[in-house]
């Protein structure tokens, strides 16, 4: 975790030692550019699904708000009468076999934290497999669907896609704009010129090159009882232990500050495993965590543990554009 934090700080705030990693970056660029070129040329094994596939991904390491946007897209598509399914790599999941259908009653260790969150919240048909093309095939074999959303998978070139949406953290941007390991990029900046839309998480208004969306806190839910409380449940100035095992923990801590609480931050690695002992903080205060972390902690939660639900709120211009794409893809 400490090494990860140091790397993130260097990528986004600069550090002269990163120049030593540029030879490795050059090698990485050659590999990812060659992989992309083979896909564009139609070379290798590429699966094209019989229904549209929309990839929601990023080119940076770390969280950009993909899961909340996926949740919004599921609901939006359903409102249009579409039968939608989701595929995911299932990072950290250890099911008996792949592909694996995620069910709400499964454990996060088996299903993966983000896939389990999505299924618990929406009941959407969701299949995990590191080979997303295989996940799509398996999902379509089980469910009659009109549309499939791929949670991440921008760089998974064995799966053809109808739309590519890339999310960018509006505050952090692209860091030093260099590829791994000298920077946070999974692919070169030029890759953004080939995607269908950019969405900036945290932007208050649309930009010349993309759309804005924000994450709106909606409720506090008690891990033990499932009790819902409004986001003003805690009085302004209330100190809380804030737990975040996500790609960008600071965003969560800033959200709690925006609710006028005083978070005591506890940042964990993305997809971290938790235990009651690891979360036994002093002094005794209410504990607030992300929904993604909560799916891993319900079995040992204390009475004053809560998670904060958030909803993606995309700009009206994006909603209009997305509707036009759905009409084009599903006449």
KOLMIKOL-375589 format. One line per 2 residues: number of its first residue (from 1); their letters; for each residue x, y, z of N, C-alpha, C, CB. Coordinates in steps of 0.05 Angstrom, whole numbers, plus 5000, padded with zeros to 4 digits. Atoms other than C-alpha are relative to their C-alpha. Glycine has a CB too. Layout:
// residues N
NUM) A) X Y Z X Y Z X Y Z X Y Z; ...
// end
This chain:
// residues 331
1) XX) 5017 4976 5000 5000 5000 5000 5017 5025 5000 4981 5000 5024; 4983 4977 4999 5056 5048 5017 5014 5005 4974 5021 4997 5022
3) XX) 4987 4997 5026 5092 5034 4952 4980 5011 4979 5011 4973 4990; 5020 4990 5018 5027 5044 4914 4995 5030 5003 4974 4984 5004
5) XX) 5005 4972 4995 5015 5111 4947 5023 5017 4990 4996 5005 5030; 4977 4984 5009 5086 5134 4931 5000 5002 4969 5026 4987 5009
7) XX) 5002 5000 5029 5077 5114 4858 4979 5019 4990 4995 4972 4989; 5022 4982 5008 5010 5150 4853 5008 5029 5004 4975 4994 5016
9) XX) 4991 4973 4995 5040 5212 4884 5020 5009 4979 5012 5003 5028; 4980 4993 5020 5098 5210 4835 4986 5004 4973 5021 4979 4998
11) XX) 5013 4998 5026 5053 5199 4774 4984 5026 4998 4981 4976 4996; 5018 4977 5002 5006 5256 4791 5012 5026 5010 4975 4995 5017
13) XX) 4988 4976 4990 5052 5305 4826 5029 5003 4991 4999 5001 5030; 4973 4998 5011 5119 5290 4793 5021 4990 5019 5006 5028 4993
15) XX) 4977 5009 4985 5184 5259 4815 5022 4994 4980 4994 4974 5018; 4979 5004 5019 5252 5260 4780 5008 4971 4995 5024 5016 5008
17) XX) 4992 5028 5002 5264 5186 4793 4984 4985 4978 4997 4985 5026; 5016 5013 5020 5209 5169 4743 5014 4998 4973 4973 5014 4997
19) XX) 4985 5001 5025 5257 5184 4686 5015 4974 4997 5019 5024 4998; 4986 5026 5001 5293 5119 4704 4982 4978 4989 5010 4993 5028
21) XX) 5019 5020 5010 5230 5081 4684 4992 5003 4971 4975 5000 5017; 5009 4995 5028 5224 5109 4614 5008 4978 4981 5012 5026 4991
23) XX) 4995 5023 5018 5260 5051 4580 4979 4978 5002 5028 4988 5006; 5021 5020 4996 5209 5004 4611 4973 5010 4988 4996 4994 5030
25) XX) 5024 4988 5012 5154 5052 4590 5000 4996 4970 4998 5030 5007; 4998 5003 5029 5179 5050 4518 4993 4971 4992 5028 5008 4990
27) XX) 5006 5028 5006 5176 4974 4519 4970 4995 5003 5016 4981 5018; 5028 5004 4995 5106 4975 4549 4983 5012 4978 4992 5013 5027
29) XX) 5015 4987 5022 5082 5024 4496 5000 4983 4974 5012 5028 4994; 4998 5017 5024 5107 4979 4440 4981 4977 5002 5029 4991 4996
31) XX) 5017 5024 4997 5070 4920 4469 4970 5007 4997 5005 4987 5028; 5028 4993 5001 5003 4956 4479 4992 5011 4973 4993 5020 5022
33) XX) 5006 4989 5027 5007 4992 4412 4998 4977 4980 5022 5020 4991; 5002 5023 5018 5020 4926 4376 4974 4984 5005 5024 4981 5004
35) XX) 5025 5014 4993 4961 4894 4413 4977 5014 4987 4997 4997 5030; 5021 4984 5011 4916 4951 4392 5000 4998 4969 5003 5029 5009
37) XX) 4998 5001 5029 4941 4949 4320 4989 4974 4989 5029 5003 4991; 5010 5026 5009 4925 4874 4314 4969 5000 5002 5011 4978 5018
39) XX) 5029 4999 4997 4854 4888 4339 4988 5017 4978 4992 5012 5027; 5010 4983 5021 4843 4945 4290 5001 4986 4973 5016 5027 4999
41) XX) 4997 5015 5026 4868 4901 4233 4983 4975 4999 5029 4993 4996; 5018 5023 5000 4820 4846 4254 5016 4974 5002 4984 4999 4976
43) XX) 4983 5024 4998 4877 4797 4269 4995 4987 5027 5030 5008 4997; 5003 5016 4975 4873 4742 4321 4971 4993 5005 5011 5016 5023
45) XX) 5027 5009 4993 4812 4715 4357 4985 5023 5013 5002 4976 5020; 5017 4978 4990 4760 4770 4365 4971 4991 4998 5005 5026 4983
47) XX) 5028 5009 4999 4690 4753 4386 4981 5024 4997 4994 4985 5027; 5020 4980 5004 4633 4795 4360 4973 4989 5009 4998 5009 4970
49) XX) 5025 5010 4988 4569 4786 4401 4977 5007 4981 4996 5012 5027; 5023 4994 5017 4501 4784 4367 4983 5023 5010 4982 4975 4999
51) XX) 5013 4977 4989 4479 4842 4411 5021 5022 5004 4984 4994 5026; 4980 4979 4995 4512 4910 4422 5015 4997 5027 4987 5028 4999
53) XX) 4983 5000 4976 4569 4912 4473 5011 5028 5004 5023 4979 4997; 4990 4974 4993 4585 4977 4508 5021 4997 5022 4977 5019 5010
55) XX) 4978 5002 4981 4652 4981 4543 5002 5026 5016 5027 4994 4985; 4996 4977 4982 4658 5027 4603 5027 4996 5013 4977 5003 5021
57) XX) 4973 5005 4990 4732 5034 4618 5016 5025 5005 5015 4983 4981; 4983 4977 4997 4791 5079 4629 5028 4993 4990 5002 5009 5030
59) XX) 4972 5006 5008 4863 5087 4608 5019 5006 5023 5008 5017 4975; 4984 4995 4976 4888 5105 4678 4998 4977 5020 4994 5027 5013
61) XX) 5002 5018 4977 4905 5060 4736 4985 5014 5023 5029 4991 5010; 5015 4988 4978 4858 5072 4794 4971 5005 4993 5013 5025 5009
63) XX) 5029 4997 5003 4785 5087 4805 4992 5026 4986 4987 4999 5026; 5010 4977 5014 4747 5134 4759 4969 5002 5002 5009 5000 4971
65) XX) 5029 4999 4997 4675 5118 4779 4985 4982 4981 4990 5027 4996; 5013 5018 5019 4660 5061 4731 4975 4987 5011 5019 4979 4990
67) XX) 5023 5014 4989 4614 5023 4778 4975 5017 5003 5008 4988 5027; 5024 4983 4999 4567 5081 4794 4988 5006 4972 5006 5026 5014
69) XX) 5010 4994 5026 4562 5097 4720 4986 4975 4988 5022 5010 4981; 5012 5025 5009 4548 5024 4703 4972 4997 5013 5017 4975 5008
71) XX) 5026 5002 4987 4492 5025 4755 4979 5019 4987 5003 5006 5030; 5018 4981 5013 4462 5087 4723 4992 4990 4972 5014 5028 4997
73) XX) 5006 5010 5026 4467 5056 4654 4980 4977 5000 5025 4992 4985; 5019 5022 4997 4431 4993 4677 4972 5010 5003 5008 4982 5024
75) XX) 5026 4989 4994 4373 5033 4704 4989 5015 4976 5000 5018 5024; 5008 4984 5023 4371 5080 4644 4991 4981 4977 5022 5018 4991
77) XX) 5007 5019 5022 4370 5022 4594 4974 4985 5007 5022 4980 4995; 5024 5014 4992 4316 4986 4634 4975 5018 4996 5002 4991 5029
79) XX) 5023 4981 5004 4272 5049 4632 4992 5001 4971 5008 5027 5010; 5006 5001 5029 4276 5043 4556 4989 4973 4992 5024 5007 4984
81) XX) 5011 5027 5006 4250 4971 4561 5021 4981 4990 4979 5003 4980; 4979 5018 5010 4318 4940 4545 5008 4979 5021 5024 5017 4992
83) XX) 4989 5022 4983 4342 4874 4574 5030 5002 4999 4990 4972 4991; 4972 4994 4999 4412 4889 4597 5015 4980 5018 5005 5029 5009
85) XX) 4983 5017 4984 4468 4844 4623 5027 5013 5003 5003 4973 4987; 4974 4989 4994 4537 4858 4650 5021 4978 5001 5000 5016 5027
87) XX) 4978 5018 4997 4604 4824 4642 5023 5015 5014 5010 4988 4973; 4978 4987 4985 4665 4837 4686 5022 4979 5002 4991 5009 5028
89) XX) 4978 5018 4995 4734 4809 4697 4996 4985 5027 5027 5015 5000; 5002 5012 4973 4716 4797 4770 5026 5000 5015 4989 4972 4998
91) XX) 4974 4998 4988 4781 4823 4798 5000 4989 5029 5011 5029 4999; 4998 5011 4973 4801 4783 4860 4981 4978 5006 4996 5021 5019
93) XX) 5019 5021 4995 4743 4734 4853 5013 4972 4997 4976 5003 4980; 4990 5027 5001 4756 4661 4866 4977 4980 4999 5018 4994 5025
95) XX) 5022 5020 5002 4696 4621 4840 5011 4973 4993 4981 5010 4978; 4991 5027 5006 4699 4546 4829 5009 4997 4971 4977 4980 5005
97) XX) 4992 5002 5028 4705 4558 4754 4992 5026 4986 4987 4975 4986; 5008 4978 5017 4700 4610 4699 4988 4988 4974 5024 5018 4994
99) XX) 5013 4976 4990 4656 4636 4670 4982 4994 5024 4983 5013 4977; 5015 5004 4976 4617 4647 4734 4977 5020 5002 5018 5002 5025
101) XX) 5024 4983 4997 4546 4675 4743 4999 5010 5029 4974 4985 4993; 5001 4988 4973 4545 4723 4802 4972 5002 5010 5014 5028 5000
103) XX) 5026 4998 4987 4486 4717 4850 5003 5016 5025 4989 4971 5006; 5000 4982 4977 4467 4764 4906 5008 4986 5026 4974 5014 5003
105) XX) 4995 5014 4975 4474 4710 4960 5029 4991 5002 4982 4977 5003; 4972 5010 4999 4547 4694 4942 5018 5019 5017 5011 4998 4972
107) XX) 4980 4984 4985 4607 4718 4982 5017 5016 4981 5018 4982 5017; 4983 4983 5016 4651 4774 4956 5025 4986 4991 5007 5026 5014
109) XX) 4976 5014 5007 4711 4728 4958 4996 4981 4976 5010 4983 5024; 5007 5017 5022 4676 4683 4908 4993 5016 4975 4977 4981 5007
111) XX) 5011 4986 5022 4642 4735 4864 5016 5025 4992 4972 5008 5006; 4987 4975 5005 4687 4796 4869 4983 5023 5012 5005 5005 4970
113) XX) 5015 4979 4986 4668 4860 4906 4982 5017 4982 5019 5018 5015; 5016 4983 5017 4646 4903 4848 4977 4985 4986 5018 5013 4978
115) XX) 5022 5015 5011 4606 4849 4811 4978 4994 5020 5010 4974 4988; 5020 5006 4980 4571 4830 4876 4984 5025 5007 5013 4989 5025
117) XX) 5014 4975 4995 4554 4903 4890 4979 5005 4979 5020 5024 5002; 5018 4994 5022 4523 4911 4821 4976 4981 5001 5015 4997 4973
119) XX) 5022 5019 4999 4481 4848 4828 4982 5005 5024 5011 4971 5001; 5017 4994 4976 4458 4864 4899 4983 5025 4995 5018 5004 5025
121) XX) 5015 4975 5003 4437 4934 4878 4979 4997 4978 5019 5022 4992; 5018 5000 5024 4403 4916 4811 4988 4974 4993 5015 5010 4977
123) XX) 5010 5026 5009 4393 4841 4804 5006 4994 4971 4971 4998 5005; 4994 5003 5029 4423 4847 4734 5014 4973 4995 5017 5024 4990
125) XX) 4984 5024 5007 4448 4783 4700 5029 5009 4996 4988 4987 4974; 4972 4992 5001 4523 4787 4709 5018 4975 5000 5008 5019 5023
127) XX) 4981 5022 5003 4579 4740 4688 5028 5010 5002 4996 4985 4973; 4972 4992 4998 4652 4744 4708 5017 4979 4987 5008 5003 5030
129) XX) 4980 5017 5013 4711 4716 4670 5023 5019 4991 4988 4983 4976; 4978 4984 5011 4781 4744 4656 4999 5002 4970 5026 4989 5009
131) XX) 5005 4999 5029 4764 4727 4584 4971 5010 4996 5004 4971 4987; 5027 4988 5001 4706 4775 4574 4984 4989 4976 5002 5030 4998
133) XX) 5015 5012 5023 4688 4745 4506 4986 4974 5009 5019 4994 4977; 5012 5025 4989 4676 4679 4542 4977 5006 5019 5022 4983 5015
135) XX) 5021 4992 4982 4635 4715 4594 4975 5008 4985 5009 5023 5018; 5023 4991 5016 4591 4746 4540 4986 4975 4988 5009 5019 4977
137) XX) 5012 5024 5012 4580 4679 4506 4983 4985 5021 5021 4981 4989; 5014 5015 4979 4560 4646 4572 4975 5015 5009 5019 4996 5024
139) XX) 5023 4984 4991 4514 4703 4592 4977 4998 4979 5007 5029 5005; 5021 5002 5021 4477 4701 4525 4988 4972 4998 5012 5008 4973
141) XX) 5011 5027 5000 4470 4626 4531 4979 4996 5022 5023 4980 5003; 5019 5003 4977 4431 4636 4596 4977 5020 4999 5015 5004 5026
143) XX) 5019 4979 4998 4393 4701 4584 4994 5012 4972 5010 5022 5019; 5007 4985 5024 4355 4734 4526 5005 5030 5005 4971 4995 4991
145) XX) 4992 4972 4995 4389 4803 4525 5000 5017 4975 5027 5000 5013; 4999 4981 5022 4385 4865 4482 5027 5014 4999 4978 5020 5003
147) XX) 4976 4983 4998 4450 4897 4506 5018 4989 5022 4992 5030 5005; 4981 5008 4979 4513 4880 4545 5019 5023 5006 5016 4975 4991
149) XX) 4981 4980 4990 4554 4928 4587 5025 4985 5011 4988 5018 5023; 4975 5012 4991 4627 4910 4598 5012 5019 5021 5020 4995 4977
151) XX) 4988 4985 4978 4652 4935 4666 5031 4998 4997 4991 4990 5028; 4972 4999 5008 4722 4956 4645 5004 4984 4974 5019 4989 5023
153) XX) 4997 5016 5025 4753 4916 4588 5008 5017 4976 4976 4985 4994; 4992 4984 5023 4776 4974 4545 5024 4988 4985 5007 5029 5009
155) XX) 4976 5012 5012 4842 4938 4534 4997 4970 4994 5024 5005 5018; 5005 5029 5004 4810 4869 4527 4992 4997 4971 4978 4988 5019
157) XX) 5005 4998 5029 4817 4864 4451 4991 4973 4988 5024 5009 4987; 5012 5024 5011 4789 4794 4444 4969 5003 4998 5006 4975 5017
159) XX) 5029 4995 5001 4719 4825 4450 4995 5025 4983 4989 5003 5028; 5008 4976 5016 4691 4870 4396 4980 5016 5015 4988 4991 4972
161) XX) 5018 4982 4986 4652 4930 4420 4986 5019 4982 5015 5014 5021; 5015 4981 5016 4598 4976 4394 5005 5028 5008 4970 4993 5002
163) XX) 4994 4973 4989 4615 5035 4438 5022 4997 5021 4975 5013 5012; 4979 4998 4979 4675 5054 4481 4996 5027 5015 5029 4998 4988
165) XX) 5002 4976 4983 4664 5102 4539 5024 4999 5019 4973 5000 5016; 4977 4999 4983 4725 5125 4577 4996 5021 5022 5026 5007 4984
167) XX) 5004 4983 4977 4721 5155 4647 5027 5011 5009 4986 4985 5023; 4976 4987 4990 4772 5205 4673 4993 5015 5025 5012 5020 4978
169) XX) 5003 4984 4976 4779 5234 4742 5005 5029 4994 5018 4990 5023; 4997 4972 5007 4768 5309 4732 5021 5014 5016 4973 5014 5003
171) XX) 4981 4987 4983 4812 5328 4790 5029 4991 4994 4994 4995 5029; 4973 5011 5004 4871 5282 4776 5009 5000 4971 5002 4972 5011
173) XX) 4993 5000 5029 4867 5281 4700 5016 4975 4993 5015 5025 4993; 4983 5022 5010 4919 5238 4666 5027 5000 5012 5002 5001 4969
175) XX) 4974 4999 4986 4975 5253 4714 5022 5011 4982 5008 4972 5009; 4978 4991 5017 5042 5260 4678 4997 4992 4971 5026 4990 5011
177) XX) 5007 5008 5028 5009 5231 4615 5019 4979 4989 5000 5024 4982; 4982 5022 5009 5060 5174 4612 4989 4973 5007 5028 5003 5014
179) XX) 5009 5027 4997 5048 5100 4607 5015 4986 5023 5003 4983 4975; 4988 5017 4979 5063 5047 4660 5028 4991 4991 4983 4976 5006
181) XX) 5002 4993 4971 5108 5043 4698 5009 5029 5006 5018 4981 5016; 4991 4972 4996 5132 5115 4688 4976 5019 5005 5016 5010 4977
183) XX) 5024 4984 4996 5060 5141 4693 4976 4982 5004 4996 5019 4976; 5024 5016 4994 4988 5119 4706 4985 4989 4977 4982 5017 5017
185) XX) 5017 5007 5023 4966 5105 4635 5004 4971 4991 5008 5019 4977; 4999 5027 5011 4948 5036 4610 5005 5000 4970 4973 4986 5006
187) XX) 4995 4996 5028 4950 5061 4539 5009 5029 4995 4975 4992 4983; 4991 4973 5005 4981 5123 4507 4976 5019 4998 5016 5002 4974
189) XX) 5020 4980 5001 4942 5188 4509 4985 5000 4973 5012 5028 5005; 5011 5000 5027 4930 5182 4434 4976 4981 4997 5021 4993 4979
191) XX) 5022 5019 5001 4883 5124 4448 4973 5014 5004 5003 4978 5021; 5026 4986 4994 4830 5174 4472 4987 5010 4974 5005 5023 5019
193) XX) 5011 4990 5025 4822 5199 4401 4983 4979 4985 5022 5008 4982; 5015 5021 5014 4791 5132 4380 4975 4991 5015 5018 4977 4995
195) XX) 5023 5009 4984 4739 5124 4435 4975 5017 4992 5005 5002 5030; 5025 4987 5008 4666 5145 4427 4993 5023 5018 4977 4980 5000
197) XX) 5007 4978 4982 4659 5189 4489 5019 5000 5024 4971 4999 5009; 4985 4996 4975 4699 5216 4548 4980 5011 5021 5024 5019 4996
199) XX) 5016 4990 4978 4666 5227 4615 5018 5008 5023 4978 4980 5009; 4983 4990 4978 4698 5269 4670 4985 4999 5026 5009 5029 4993
201) XX) 5012 5003 4973 4681 5247 4740 5008 5023 5018 5008 4973 5012; 4996 4977 4982 4673 5307 4785 4999 5027 4986 5027 4998 5013
203) XX) 5003 4975 5014 4667 5359 4730 4972 5010 5003 5007 4996 4969; 5026 4988 4996 4610 5408 4740 4986 5007 4974 5003 5024 5018
205) XX) 5012 4994 5026 4600 5423 4667 5015 4985 4978 4999 5030 4995; 4987 5013 5022 4615 5391 4601 5024 5015 4990 4980 4996 4977
207) XX) 4975 4988 5011 4683 5403 4569 4999 4997 4969 5025 4986 5011; 4999 5000 5029 4702 5413 4497 5005 4971 4989 5022 5018 4989
209) XX) 4994 5027 5010 4726 5341 4492 4984 4978 5014 5029 4994 5004; 5014 5021 4986 4677 5305 4538 4977 5010 5017 5019 4984 5016
211) XX) 5023 4994 4984 4618 5302 4584 5006 4999 5030 4977 4980 4994; 4997 4999 4971 4611 5316 4658 4982 4980 5013 4995 5029 5011
213) XX) 5018 5014 4982 4584 5271 4712 5010 5002 5028 4997 4970 4991; 4993 4998 4972 4583 5274 4787 4989 4976 5015 4989 5026 5012
215) XX) 5010 5021 4983 4572 5224 4843 4985 5013 5023 5023 4982 5010; 5017 4988 4980 4514 5244 4888 4995 4981 5023 4974 5009 4987
217) XX) 5007 5018 4977 4510 5214 4959 4970 4999 5003 5014 5011 5026; 5029 5003 4999 4441 5186 4969 4990 4990 5027 4990 4982 4979
219) XX) 5010 5011 4975 4436 5147 5034 5022 4987 5016 4978 4979 4995; 4983 5016 4982 4470 5116 5094 4985 4974 5006 5007 5015 5026
221) XX) 5013 5025 4994 4456 5042 5103 5016 4985 5021 4997 4983 4974; 4987 5014 4978 4472 5003 5166 5007 4972 4991 4982 4999 5025
223) XX) 4991 5026 5009 4513 4941 5152 4986 4977 5014 5030 4997 5003; 5012 5021 4985 4481 4900 5207 4970 4996 4994 5003 5005 5030
225) XX) 5030 5002 5001 4407 4917 5199 4989 5006 4972 4989 5019 5020; 5011 4991 5026 4401 4945 5128 4983 5025 5002 4984 4978 4988
227) XX) 5015 4976 4995 4369 5006 5158 5010 5023 4983 5001 5008 5030; 4993 4976 5017 4368 5067 5111 4996 5025 5017 4983 5000 4975
229) XX) 5001 4974 4988 4382 5136 5137 5008 5021 4980 5018 5002 5026; 4992 4979 5019 4387 5202 5099 5029 5009 5005 4981 5025 5003
231) XX) 4972 4992 4997 4455 5233 5088 5004 5021 5020 5010 5009 4973; 4997 4981 4978 4441 5285 5141 4996 4986 5027 4981 5023 4997
233) XX) 5004 5015 4976 4435 5229 5193 5020 5008 5022 5003 4970 4995; 4980 4990 4981 4500 5252 5226 4999 5030 4999 5028 4989 4993
235) XX) 5000 4970 4998 4502 5324 5250 5025 5011 4987 4997 5009 5029; 4975 4987 5010 4551 5372 5217 5021 5000 5022 4994 5029 4991
237) XX) 4978 5001 4982 4619 5365 5249 5004 4973 5013 4996 5020 5021; 4997 5026 4989 4608 5292 5268 5026 4987 4990 4976 4982 4994
239) XX) 4976 5015 5008 4674 5254 5269 4993 4971 4994 5022 5001 5023; 5005 5028 5008 4672 5186 5234 5025 4987 4990 4977 4999 4978
241) XX) 4978 5015 5013 4722 5133 5216 4991 4994 4972 5006 4973 5016; 5007 5002 5028 4723 5133 5140 5018 4978 4988 5004 5027 4985
243) XX) 4985 5022 5011 4744 5068 5106 4995 4999 4970 4991 4973 5013; 5002 5001 5030 4758 5064 5031 5022 4982 4989 5002 5028 4988
245) XX) 4982 5017 5015 4790 5006 4994 4993 5001 4971 4998 4970 5011; 5007 4996 5028 4779 5035 4925 5024 5013 4986 4975 5019 4998
247) XX) 4978 4990 5016 4822 5062 4869 5009 5028 5007 4993 4999 4971; 4994 4973 4993 4819 5134 4893 4987 5006 5027 4992 5020 4978
249) XX) 5013 4996 4974 4804 5135 4969 4995 5029 5006 5017 4988 5021; 5003 4971 4993 4813 5211 4973 4973 5011 4991 5023 5016 4989
251) XX) 5026 4991 5010 4750 5221 4931 4978 4994 5021 4994 4987 4973; 5020 5008 4980 4710 5184 4984 5002 5018 5025 5003 4971 5008
253) XX) 4996 4982 4976 4741 5224 5041 4990 5028 4994 5029 5000 5008; 5010 4974 5007 4726 5288 5004 4970 5001 4999 5012 5009 4973
255) XX) 5029 5001 5000 4654 5266 4995 4989 5003 5028 4990 4974 4987; 5009 4998 4972 4646 5258 5070 5004 5028 5011 5015 4979 5018
257) XX) 4995 4972 4992 4677 5326 5081 4978 5018 4988 5027 5010 4991; 5021 4985 5013 4626 5353 5031 4973 4998 5014 4997 4992 4972
259) XX) 5025 5003 4984 4571 5326 5077 5003 5013 5028 4994 4970 5004; 4994 4984 4975 4603 5368 5133 5006 4983 5024 4977 5018 5006
261) XX) 4990 5017 4979 4629 5309 5173 5030 5004 5002 4992 4971 4996; 4971 4999 4996 4699 5302 5200 5011 4972 4997 5008 5013 5028
263) XX) 4991 5028 5004 4726 5238 5169 5029 4996 5011 4999 4993 4971; 4973 5009 4992 4785 5203 5202 5007 4979 4978 5001 4987 5029
265) XX) 4997 5017 5023 4813 5172 5138 5016 4975 5005 5014 5015 4978; 4986 5026 4999 4833 5099 5133 5000 4989 4971 4987 4979 5020
267) XX) 4999 5009 5028 4856 5084 5062 5012 4972 4998 5017 5020 4983; 4990 5027 5005 4865 5012 5040 5005 4997 4970 4980 4979 5011
269) XX) 4995 5006 5028 4889 4982 4975 4974 4993 4986 5020 4976 4997; 5023 5007 5016 4838 4974 4920 4994 4970 5002 5003 5009 4970
271) XX) 5009 5028 4997 4798 4909 4929 5012 4987 5025 5007 4984 4975; 4988 5011 4975 4829 4900 4999 4981 4981 5013 5008 5022 5019
273) XX) 5015 5018 4983 4806 4843 5043 5000 5012 5028 5011 4971 5000; 5003 4988 4974 4780 4865 5111 4994 4979 5021 4977 5021 4999
275) XX) 5008 5016 4977 4771 4836 5180 4991 5019 5022 5024 4982 5010; 5009 4983 4977 4740 4860 5245 5024 5012 5014 4983 4983 5019
277) XX) 4977 4990 4986 4809 4867 5274 5013 5024 4985 5021 4978 5003; 4988 4979 5016 4834 4910 5216 4984 5026 5002 5002 4992 4971
279) XX) 5017 4976 4999 4775 4958 5226 4993 5007 5029 4975 4995 4984; 5005 4993 4971 4778 4962 5303 5016 5025 5006 5008 4976 5018
281) XX) 4986 4975 4996 4797 5035 5306 4993 5013 5027 4993 5019 4977; 5005 4984 4976 4803 5081 5366 5005 5029 4992 5018 4992 5024
283) XX) 5021 5004 4980 4772 5125 5390 4975 4988 4987 4993 5026 5014; 5025 5011 5009 4703 5094 5385 4983 5021 4986 4984 4987 5023
285) XX) 5016 4981 5016 4666 5131 5329 4983 4983 4980 5018 5020 4985; 5014 5013 5022 4614 5113 5277 5020 4995 4977 4976 5016 4990
287) XX) 4982 5007 5023 4648 5079 5217 4983 5001 4975 5013 4972 5004; 5014 4998 5026 4628 5097 5146 5019 4990 4978 4992 5030 4994
289) XX) 4983 5012 5021 4654 5058 5086 4985 5003 4973 5007 4971 5006; 5012 5000 5026 4641 5053 5012 4982 4975 4997 5021 5001 4977
291) XX) 5018 5023 5005 4587 5006 4985 5016 4976 4990 4978 5007 4980; 4983 5021 5011 4641 4967 4949 5014 4985 5023 5021 5011 4981
293) XX) 4987 5012 4977 4676 4954 5016 4980 4985 5017 5015 5020 5016; 5021 5011 4982 4611 4939 5052 4993 4971 4993 4976 5017 5000
295) XX) 5008 5028 5008 4597 4875 5012 5019 4980 5011 4998 4998 4969; 4981 5019 4988 4659 4845 5044 5000 5001 5030 5028 5008 4990
297) XX) 4998 4996 4971 4645 4867 5115 4974 4994 5015 5008 5028 5006; 5026 5003 4987 4571 4852 5129 5000 4978 5021 4979 4994 4979
299) XX) 5002 5023 4982 4585 4786 5164 5013 5005 5027 5014 4976 4988; 4988 4995 4974 4627 4817 5220 4997 5030 5008 5030 4993 4999
301) XX) 5003 4972 4995 4601 4888 5222 4990 5006 5028 4980 5012 4980; 5009 4990 4974 4591 4926 5287 4975 5016 4996 5023 5017 5014
303) XX) 5026 4986 5003 4525 4961 5302 5002 5028 4988 4987 5002 5027; 4998 4972 5010 4551 5031 5284 5016 5002 4975 5012 5018 5022
305) XX) 4987 5000 5026 4580 5012 5216 4980 5006 4979 5015 4973 4994; 5018 4991 5021 4549 5045 5156 5014 5001 4973 4988 5028 5006
307) XX) 4988 4994 5026 4561 5050 5081 4983 5021 4986 5002 4975 4983; 5012 4978 5014 4546 5109 5037 4994 4992 4971 5019 5025 5001
309) XX) 5006 5006 5028 4509 5097 4972 5003 5026 4984 4971 4989 4997; 4998 4977 5017 4523 5144 4914 4988 4993 4973 5030 5008 4996
311) XX) 5012 5003 5027 4489 5154 4847 5015 5017 4980 4970 5007 5001; 4988 4984 5021 4521 5176 4783 4979 5019 4988 5012 4982 4977
313) XX) 5018 4981 5013 4490 5239 4754 5014 5012 4976 4993 5023 5021; 4987 4990 5024 4513 5249 4682 4986 5025 4990 5000 4979 4978
315) XX) 5011 4975 5010 4502 5315 4646 4977 4994 4981 5022 5017 4986; 5021 5004 5020 4439 5324 4604 5010 4995 4972 4982 5024 5000
317) XX) 4989 5004 5027 4482 5328 4542 5009 4971 4996 5024 5019 4995; 4992 5028 5003 4511 5259 4556 4975 4982 4998 5017 4991 5024
319) XX) 5024 5016 5002 4442 5230 4569 4988 5001 4972 4979 5010 5021; 5011 4997 5027 4418 5257 4503 5017 4985 4980 4998 5030 4992
321) XX) 4981 5014 5018 4480 5231 4467 4997 4969 5003 5029 5008 5005; 5002 5029 4995 4473 5162 4500 4974 4989 4988 5002 4995 5030
323) XX) 5026 5009 5011 4400 5157 4481 5001 4998 4969 4978 5020 5008; 4997 5001 5029 4418 5173 4409 5016 4975 4991 5013 5025 4989
325) XX) 4985 5024 5006 4469 5117 4410 4984 4975 5003 5026 4999 5017; 5017 5023 4996 4420 5068 4438 4980 4997 4977 4985 5002 5026
327) XX) 5018 5001 5023 4371 5086 4383 5014 4990 4975 4988 5028 4995; 4985 5009 5024 4425 5076 4331 5006 4970 5002 5027 5016 4998
329) XX) 4992 5028 4997 4447 5009 4360 4977 4981 5001 5017 4997 5025; 5023 5017 4995 4378 4983 4376 4975 5013 4987 4995 4995 5030
331) X) 5022 4986 5014 4330 5011 4323 4973 4986 5006 5004 5001 4970
// end
